[in-house]
Amino acid sequence: MRLLAIFAHPDDESLFCAGTLAKYAALGHEVYLICATRGEQGRIRHPAIEATAYPKGEALGKLREKELEAACAILGLRPPIFLNYQDSGYPLEVALANPAGFIHQDLQQIEDTLLDHLMRIEPQVVIGFDPQGYYGHADHIHLHRATLGAFWRAGNRMAAPPLRLFFPVRSKERVAQTRFDPDRYGVSASSVAARVDVRPHAETIRAAVLAHASQAGPEENFAQLLLDWPGILEEEEFVLGGLRGAFPAMPADDLLAGWL
């Protein structure tokens, strides 16, 4: 079985669904990752990394590329596939002022590129951003639209198009523990298609997050990071964004439920 995750920045995969990706890789499935940008607008959070040596732009992007490669190796994924777009930045006013950023790039062209990768990889399962971009990042929302379009167009272009499209999400109760709006960025229990117990992969998740050292900061700050991402070492939830064929009663405990 082949699974393909499509995210916008290095560290998205580790913060949003690392345990699920690690689970299927450990079971022997082929797990691929597409990353739209190299996170060139990130902020150095680790005191051991000299920020002046990695200013926003190409230098920081190269550093974050290496971090993502390390995280993928920890999770058991294939080496990341970069689309070579530029990180727009966050929040929205920063992204809007950055004309080279991902959100200003042609949506149909991004969709075409993703479709080419779907045709080459031939995944049965695709994982991408929900319509709210998990927490509202403009790059995430732009990539959601392209991913959704590519998933459905694959039915016209592929003999065996992907069968399931999942979006990692958080319950409104989890989001209420953070600084984000639970009404906008959380989902109800009735919306959840799958809940994956990731506790067996907790140490792998932790290692993958910390591999993004420039963004996660030092290991001693991990407890603080958990306050921003409650439940990250326990359970990952997904909603269905697209389906070809049947799906068992919701919520399942496995993205491949009904297959294996």
C-alpha positions as CSV (number, residue, x, y, z in Angstrom):
1,M,0.0,0.0,0.0
2,R,1.2,3.5,-0.8
3,L,0.3,6.6,1.2
4,L,1.1,10.2,0.2
5,A,1.1,13.2,2.6
6,I,1.0,16.7,1.0
7,F,2.0,19.5,3.3
8,A,3.3,23.1,2.9
9,H,6.3,23.4,5.2
10,P,9.0,21.3,6.9
11,D,7.6,20.3,10.3
12,D,3.9,20.2,9.2
13,E,4.2,16.4,8.9
14,S,5.7,16.0,12.3
15,L,3.2,18.2,14.1
16,F,0.0,17.1,12.4
17,C,0.3,13.3,11.7
18,A,3.7,12.0,12.4
19,G,2.5,9.0,14.4
20,T,0.2,7.9,11.7
21,L,2.9,8.2,9.0
22,A,5.3,6.3,11.3
23,K,2.8,3.6,11.9
24,Y,2.2,2.8,8.3
25,A,5.9,3.0,7.4
26,A,6.7,0.6,10.3
27,L,4.1,-1.8,8.9
28,G,6.0,-1.9,5.6
29,H,3.8,0.4,3.5
30,E,5.4,3.0,1.2
31,V,4.9,6.4,2.7
32,Y,5.8,9.5,0.6
33,L,5.8,13.2,1.5
34,I,5.4,16.2,-0.7
35,C,6.4,19.6,0.8
36,A,5.4,22.7,-1.2
37,T,8.0,25.0,0.3
38,R,11.2,24.9,2.4
39,G,9.8,27.1,5.1
40,E,11.9,30.1,4.1
41,Q,10.0,32.5,6.3
42,G,10.3,30.5,9.6
43,R,11.8,31.9,12.8
44,I,14.9,30.4,14.5
45,R,13.9,29.2,17.9
46,H,16.9,27.2,19.0
47,P,19.6,29.2,20.9
48,A,22.4,26.9,19.5
49,I,21.6,27.9,16.0
50,E,23.0,31.3,15.0
51,A,20.0,33.2,13.5
52,T,22.2,35.6,11.6
53,A,23.7,32.7,9.7
54,Y,20.3,31.6,8.5
55,P,18.3,34.7,7.5
56,K,14.8,34.3,6.1
57,G,15.0,33.1,2.5
58,E,17.3,30.7,0.8
59,A,19.7,30.1,3.7
60,L,17.0,29.3,6.1
61,G,15.3,27.1,3.5
62,K,18.4,25.0,3.0
63,L,18.6,24.5,6.8
64,R,15.0,23.4,7.0
65,E,15.3,21.1,4.0
66,K,18.0,19.2,5.9
67,E,15.8,19.1,9.0
68,L,12.9,17.7,7.0
69,E,15.2,15.0,5.5
70,A,16.2,14.0,9.0
71,A,12.6,13.9,10.2
72,C,11.5,11.7,7.3
73,A,14.3,9.3,8.0
74,I,13.2,9.1,11.7
75,L,9.6,8.5,10.6
76,G,10.6,5.9,8.0
77,L,9.3,7.9,5.1
78,R,10.8,8.1,1.6
79,P,13.0,11.3,1.1
80,P,10.8,14.4,0.8
81,I,9.7,15.7,-2.5
82,F,9.9,19.5,-2.7
83,L,7.7,21.5,-5.1
84,N,10.2,24.4,-4.9
85,Y,7.7,27.1,-4.0
86,Q,8.5,29.9,-1.6
87,D,7.0,30.1,1.9
88,S,4.6,33.0,2.1
89,G,5.0,33.6,5.8
90,Y,2.6,33.9,8.7
91,P,0.2,35.6,9.7
92,L,-1.9,36.5,6.7
93,E,-0.7,40.2,6.5
94,V,2.9,38.9,6.1
95,A,1.9,36.5,3.4
96,L,-0.1,39.1,1.5
97,A,2.9,41.4,1.5
98,N,5.2,38.7,0.0
99,P,4.5,38.5,-3.7
100,A,6.9,35.6,-4.2
101,G,5.0,33.5,-1.6
102,F,3.1,30.3,-2.3
103,I,-0.3,31.9,-1.9
104,H,0.3,34.1,-4.9
105,Q,1.1,31.2,-7.2
106,D,-1.3,29.9,-9.8
107,L,-3.7,27.4,-8.1
108,Q,-4.3,25.4,-11.3
109,Q,-0.5,25.1,-11.9
110,I,0.0,23.7,-8.4
111,E,-2.9,21.3,-8.9
112,D,-1.4,20.1,-12.2
113,T,2.0,19.5,-10.5
114,L,0.3,17.5,-7.7
115,L,-1.6,15.5,-10.2
116,D,1.6,14.6,-12.0
117,H,3.0,13.3,-8.7
118,L,-0.2,11.3,-8.0
119,M,0.1,9.7,-11.4
120,R,3.7,8.8,-10.7
121,I,3.4,7.5,-7.2
122,E,-0.1,6.0,-7.5
123,P,-1.0,6.2,-3.8
124,Q,-4.1,4.6,-2.5
125,V,-4.4,7.1,0.4
126,V,-3.7,10.8,0.3
127,I,-3.3,13.0,3.4
128,G,-3.6,16.8,3.1
129,F,-4.8,20.0,4.7
130,D,-8.4,20.5,5.8
131,P,-10.3,23.6,4.4
132,Q,-9.2,25.7,7.5
133,G,-5.5,24.8,7.0
134,Y,-5.4,23.2,10.5
135,Y,-4.8,26.6,12.1
136,G,-5.5,29.1,9.4
137,H,-2.1,29.4,7.7
138,A,-2.7,30.8,4.2
139,D,-0.2,28.4,2.6
140,H,-2.1,25.5,4.1
141,I,-5.4,26.7,2.7
142,H,-4.0,27.3,-0.7
143,L,-2.5,23.8,-0.8
144,H,-5.7,22.3,0.4
145,R,-7.5,23.6,-2.6
146,A,-4.9,22.3,-5.0
147,T,-4.8,18.9,-3.2
148,L,-8.5,18.5,-3.4
149,G,-8.6,19.4,-7.1
150,A,-5.8,17.0,-7.9
151,F,-7.5,14.1,-5.9
152,W,-10.7,14.4,-7.9
153,R,-9.1,15.0,-11.3
154,A,-7.0,11.9,-10.7
155,G,-10.2,10.0,-11.4
156,N,-10.1,11.2,-15.0
157,R,-6.4,10.6,-15.5
158,M,-5.5,7.4,-13.6
159,A,-6.6,3.8,-14.1
160,A,-6.3,3.4,-10.3
161,P,-6.8,6.8,-8.7
162,P,-6.4,7.3,-4.9
163,L,-9.3,5.9,-3.0
164,R,-9.3,8.0,0.2
165,L,-8.3,11.6,1.0
166,F,-7.9,12.4,4.7
167,F,-7.3,15.6,6.5
168,P,-5.7,15.6,9.9
169,V,-7.8,17.7,12.3
170,R,-8.2,18.4,16.0
171,S,-11.3,18.2,18.1
172,K,-12.8,21.4,19.3
173,E,-11.9,20.3,22.9
174,R,-8.2,20.0,21.9
175,V,-8.2,23.3,20.1
176,A,-9.8,25.0,23.1
177,Q,-6.7,24.2,25.0
178,T,-4.7,26.4,22.6
179,R,-4.7,30.0,21.5
180,F,-6.7,29.1,18.4
181,D,-10.5,29.5,17.9
182,P,-12.1,26.0,18.6
183,D,-15.2,27.0,16.6
184,R,-13.2,27.7,13.5
185,Y,-10.3,25.2,13.8
186,G,-11.8,22.4,15.8
187,V,-14.2,19.6,14.6
188,S,-17.0,17.8,16.3
189,A,-16.8,14.2,17.2
190,S,-19.4,13.3,14.6
191,S,-17.1,14.6,11.9
192,V,-14.2,12.3,12.6
193,A,-13.7,9.4,10.2
194,A,-10.6,7.9,11.9
195,R,-8.8,8.1,15.2
196,V,-5.3,6.6,15.3
197,D,-3.7,5.6,18.5
198,V,-0.2,6.9,18.2
199,R,1.1,6.2,21.7
200,P,3.2,3.3,20.5
201,H,5.1,5.9,18.3
202,A,5.3,8.6,20.9
203,E,9.1,8.6,21.0
204,T,9.4,8.6,17.2
205,I,7.0,11.6,17.1
206,R,9.1,13.4,19.6
207,A,12.3,12.7,17.8
208,A,10.8,13.8,14.4
209,V,9.6,17.1,15.9
210,L,12.9,17.8,17.6
211,A,14.7,17.1,14.2
212,H,13.1,20.4,13.2
213,A,15.4,22.1,15.7
214,S,15.3,25.5,14.2
215,Q,11.5,25.6,14.7
216,A,10.9,23.4,17.7
217,G,13.8,24.7,19.8
218,P,15.9,22.7,22.3
219,E,14.7,19.4,23.8
220,E,14.2,21.0,27.2
221,N,11.4,23.2,25.7
222,F,9.4,20.2,24.5
223,A,7.0,20.4,27.4
224,Q,6.1,23.9,26.4
225,L,5.6,22.8,22.8
226,L,3.1,20.2,24.0
227,L,1.0,23.0,25.4
228,D,0.6,24.3,21.9
229,W,-0.1,20.9,20.4
230,P,-2.0,18.9,23.1
231,G,-2.5,15.2,22.4
232,I,0.3,15.1,19.8
233,L,1.8,12.0,21.5
234,E,-1.5,10.3,22.1
235,E,-4.0,10.3,19.2
236,E,-4.4,11.7,15.7
237,E,-7.8,12.4,14.2
238,F,-8.8,12.6,10.6
239,V,-11.8,13.6,8.6
240,L,-12.6,12.4,5.1
241,G,-12.0,14.9,2.3
242,G,-12.7,12.5,-0.6
243,L,-13.7,8.9,-1.0
244,R,-13.9,6.4,-3.9
245,G,-15.6,3.2,-2.8
246,A,-16.8,2.2,0.7
247,F,-15.6,3.2,4.1
248,P,-16.5,1.4,7.3
249,A,-18.5,2.8,10.2
250,M,-17.0,6.0,11.5
251,P,-14.9,6.5,13.4
252,A,-12.5,3.8,12.3
253,D,-9.2,3.2,14.1
254,D,-7.2,2.8,10.9
255,L,-6.9,4.8,7.7
256,L,-6.8,1.5,5.9
257,A,-9.9,0.1,7.7
258,G,-11.8,-2.2,5.4
259,W,-8.8,-3.1,3.3
260,L,-6.6,-5.2,5.5
